Amino acid sequence: MKKQSVQDIRRLRARDIMIPSVLTVRDNMSVQDAAHFLIEHEISGAPVVDGYDNTVGVFSLTDIAREKAEQGETASNRFFRNFYAEGWEDELEPEEMEQLAMGGESRLVRDAMTPAIYTVSEQASVSEIAAAMIEGRVHRLFVTDEDCLTGIVTTLDILKLLRE
């Protein structure tokens, strides 16, 4: 990628920086299977789709941590709360992620997911994307074109722009 000036970055739109192939999880998957899916694909979250392929929420490492804390695993509750407060999902190693995936066989993704869906249009500027992430306190936004999911933009995508 060539060096970007501030002016170049300001002209970029969501369609220019989004990842067009969006990995999804099904709302009827077990929490454990969905956790393994995230681990396998080395991602921290994915949109959740129902039986009609409608996007109905987001499933992320934060949801796994919340699920574990609600199960009353007292030895690790403090660990999960601290990481949740500090944006821990960017800090986990694959081995630590695997530990989080243990259990949750009987709960379904629809019961553990975050039902809020944050979207931006393909025409959204980088500034609008950053503002939406900050306001929603989210790490990923779904990119849409006329209510159709066309991609995803993550905080990592924004950071890559700044690095360049």
Secondary structure as the mmCIF struct_conf table of DSSP 4:
data_model
#
loop_
_struct_conf.conf_type_id
_struct_conf.id
_struct_conf.beg_label_comp_id
_struct_conf.beg_label_asym_id
_struct_conf.beg_label_seq_id
_struct_conf.end_label_comp_id
_struct_conf.end_label_asym_id
_struct_conf.end_label_seq_id
HELX_RH_AL_P HELX_RH_AL_P1 VAL A 6 ARG A 11
STRN STRN1 ARG A 13 ARG A 13
HELX_RH_AL_P HELX_RH_AL_P2 ALA A 14 ILE A 17
STRN STRN2 ILE A 19 ILE A 19
BEND BEND1 PRO A 20 SER A 21
STRN STRN3 VAL A 25 ARG A 26
TURN_TY1_P TURN_TY1_P1 ASP A 27 ASN A 28
BEND BEND2 MET A 29 MET A 29
STRN STRN4 SER A 30 SER A 30
HELX_RH_AL_P HELX_RH_AL_P3 VAL A 31 HIS A 41
TURN_TY1_P TURN_TY1_P2 GLU A 42 GLU A 42
BEND BEND3 SER A 44 SER A 44
STRN STRN5 GLY A 45 VAL A 49
TURN_TY1_P TURN_TY1_P3 GLY A 51 TYR A 52
STRN STRN6 THR A 55 SER A 60
HELX_RH_AL_P HELX_RH_AL_P4 LEU A 61 GLU A 70
TURN_TY1_P TURN_TY1_P4 GLN A 71 GLY A 72
HELX_RH_AL_P HELX_RH_AL_P5 THR A 74 GLU A 86
TURN_TY1_P TURN_TY1_P5 GLY A 87 GLY A 87
HELX_RH_3T_P HELX_RH_3T_P1 TRP A 88 ASP A 90
TURN_TY1_P TURN_TY1_P6 GLU A 91 GLU A 91
HELX_RH_AL_P HELX_RH_AL_P6 PRO A 94 ALA A 101
BEND BEND4 MET A 102 GLY A 103
BEND BEND5 GLU A 105 ARG A 107
STRN STRN7 LEU A 108 LEU A 108
HELX_RH_AL_P HELX_RH_AL_P7 VAL A 109 ALA A 112
BEND BEND6 MET A 113 MET A 113
STRN STRN8 THR A 114 THR A 114
STRN STRN9 THR A 119 SER A 121
TURN_TY1_P TURN_TY1_P7 GLU A 122 GLN A 123
STRN STRN10 SER A 125 SER A 125
HELX_RH_AL_P HELX_RH_AL_P8 VAL A 126 GLY A 136
TURN_TY1_P TURN_TY1_P8 ARG A 137 ARG A 137
BEND BEND7 HIS A 139 HIS A 139
STRN STRN11 ARG A 140 ASP A 145
TURN_TY1_P TURN_TY1_P9 GLU A 146 ASP A 147
STRN STRN12 CYS A 148 THR A 154
HELX_RH_AL_P HELX_RH_AL_P9 THR A 155 ARG A 163
#
